[in-house]
Amino acid sequence: DAGITQSPRYKITETGRQVTLMCHQTWSHSYMFWYRQDLGHGLRLIYYSAAADITDKGEVPDGYVVSRSKTENFPLTLESATRSQTSVYFCASSELGQQFPGELFFGEGSRLTVL
Amino acid sequence: GQNIDQPTEMTATEGAIVQINCTYQTSGFNGLFWYQQHAGEAPTFLSYNVLDGLEEKGRFSSFLSRSKGYSYLLLKELQMKDSASYLCAVRSYSGGGADGLTFGKGTHLIIQP
């Protein structure tokens, strides 16, 4: 089915470990985004990508790495996880154009706990 | 930077009408979005305003005043399933492309019978 999927949905890891959250979309949207959602902060943008091989930092990029070698995939890596990175991570995609206002379509989220 | 404010929590009665306000401060404004998010789920798109005025979509309407940096989401004929968080989000165009949306912290709407 077409859509945007994230994996894993739930992950528990330990401080200092590397974790990669996967995101895959089948719409061929140009834009992809990673947000984290925390109580009291709402959704905050980590990184985004306008096309394959083009990425840019958002509001809270420290401690995260992204890549986009293919249009449909946008993995997010925590190089050395910290407890402050315990959060729910949402991947989203969008398209812009005269017919598209550019609303974001979100994946189901990945709930990460760092012990 | 950008600043988006909306009430933390609101309570309303089934069948009634509720208005959720959002004020924002941003440069390069390029659209305002409302999303609905049920507990434990992903946000889903409700409405989009880029010009001043009211956009109506069934029981939901959204209003924008760019000069005042103000928007509201109006929900009519409230149903229990409308209990959710409502997120106001702003897109700013930096000239380098479409940046991600900046979200407010959300308004938790509780519907009572």
Interface residues (C-beta under 8 A of the other chain):
Chain A: Y31 F33 Y35 G40 H41 G42 L43 R44 L45 Y48 A50 D56 G58 E59 F90 S94 L96 P101 G102 E103 L104 F105 F106 G107 E108 G109
Chain B: G31 F33 Y35 E41 A42 P43 T44 F45 Y48 V50 L87 A89 R91 G97 A98 D99 G100 L101 T102 F103 G104 K105 G106
